[in-house]
Amino acid sequence: MSTQDVINYPVTLAPPDILSYRKSNTGVEYIHQFDSGKPGPNVMISSVVHGNELCGAIAVDHLLQNNVRPLQGKLTLAFMNVDAYLSFDPDNPSASRYLDEDFNRLWTHEVLSGNRDSVELRRAREVQPVLDTVDLLLDIHSMQTATTPLMMAGPLDKGRKFAKQLGIPEIVVMDFGHKAGRRMREYEGFSDPNSPKNALLIECGQNWAQSSADLAITASWRFLCMLGMVSEEMADQHLRVYPQTEQRFVEVSAPYTIKSGEFSFAEPYVGLEEIPVEGTVIANDGDQAVKTPFDNCVLIMPSRRQLPGDTAVRFGKFL
């Protein structure tokens, strides 16, 4: 049986009304920038790359409502896949992840400058000139299942160090992304080991849980504080989650990409299950058994969206 058939989560978050943020000072709707007038990086916090992941919108709205302003450099606050977000329906909350295609699989110049067209590509092309100016990115996401929050730091040492500097959440995943396309956190200099640019993608927990919103707000303020964009005193006023243990790092070997239209997991996995024995069958993809590739294999973000070409799960190992 597919996990999609057995797990349903209540919508306990209300999406903030962002229509008042449509008009901006960047020339791109729903993206706002504040310049300290002092030297420093351009720091971006981005939200709703997936329209049904509400915690990022809550965090960015929280920052804007609290009139956050950078002490140095520039601060850019962004609502990304706005059309998908505005279509959110609590009675069908998964439908607004995207409208035409996944906004977070588009981030190469080849795709962005190509001939394809979709709602998401048009928006990505609008925001691309702003993203080109960003030095340091925190991209806020959440997950389909109620699993432990994750920081997706990428495979590079600079991403791992960046995640360790932020200090939350406990689990940091060093991954290579998806075969279906490149994520925003991997765009250009973010994934170049020789570039000073850097990016993190935080998965704050289940899509519609209050704990996800609390972590998104906390991570945003910690991110700004560690970069010297706001004072520690100011950030401390807004923290809702505190680190309790040292971080644990998971190195991902590869994702499993679905091949058939008949994929199903063997169990209702939610993520971070550690399968002790190599060769354990964890899913079936048509008539092919999907097996763990090594002992003590950690399942990362098993997906409820089980379509050919999508990532079903990623295989990892605790370092």
PyMOL commands that set and color helices and strands:
alter all, ss='L'
color gray80, all
select helices_A, chain A and resi 3-6+19-21+54-65+82-86+95-97+103-105+109-112+119-131+157-166+184-186+188-191+210-226+232-236
alter helices_A, ss='H'
color red, helices_A
select strands_A, chain A and resi 31-35+42-47+74-79+136-143+150-152+171-174+198-206+248-257+263-265+274-275+281-285+288-291+297-300+311-318
alter strands_A, ss='S'
color yellow, strands_A
deselect
rebuild
show_as cartoon
